[in-house]
Amino acid sequence: MTTLTIRNVDTRTRDRLRVRAARRGHSMEAALRAIPADALARDDEETGLDLVRPIRARFAPFGEVVIPEHPGPPAL
């Protein structure tokens, strides 16, 4: 894991973050970890990197498809 330091955060932003975290039952630290993760996940969806949803939508008319686990390489 990496440690990040955020400097020069104004008091109002800090207080709003504290309230937001408390409403969700999280610590401020947990809230600060979740915010960039959520933002990056949305970026993935917007740029098409989240392929699962459109693939499922495309094949939904055919019913549930179960893909068997790959057996792996053959033994030598």
N, C-alpha and C positions, 0 to 999 in steps of 0.2 A: 504494500500500500504506500501511497505517496501522501505527504503532508503539504497542504497548500496554505498560504497565509494571505489574507485579504486585508489590505490596509485602507485607511481613510474611508471607512464606512460611516455615513452620517448616523446620528443618534436615532432619527426617525425611522430609517431603514432597519436598524438593529431592533428597535422596539416592535416594528411591524412583523419582523421575522420571528421574534420571540412569541408574539401573540399567535401568529400562524402555526408555529410549531406546537404551542400549547393546545390550540383547538383540535389539532390532529393527534394529540397524545404523544408527540415526539419531542426530543430534545432539540435545541437550536442546531447542534452539530449534525444530528440526523437529518434535519430539514435542509441544512446547507449541502449535505451529500445528495439528497434527493432532487433538489432543484436543477443542477446541471445534468444529472442523469435523465430526468424527464425531458428537459429541453433537447438533449441530444437524441433521445428516442423519437421525439416529434420530427426532428430534422431527418432522421432515417426514413420515417414514413413519407415525408414530403419529397424526398429525393428518390424514392423508389427502392431503397435498400431493405425495406420491410416487405419481403416478397411473399410471406406466408398468406397474408390476407387476400391479395388478388388471386393467388393460385387456388386457394380454397374456394373463392367465389366462382372461379372459372369452372371448377370441377364439381361444384355442389349439385348441379342437376343430375349427375350420374350416381348420386348416393355416396355413402361412406366408402372410402377406399382404404384398405389396409395394406400397407407396403411391408413385406416381410423384411426382417433384419438381414443385412448382407452377410453371407457366410464367411467372408474374409478370404485371404489368399489361400491357394491350395498348399497342402503340406509338401515339403520337398523330400 
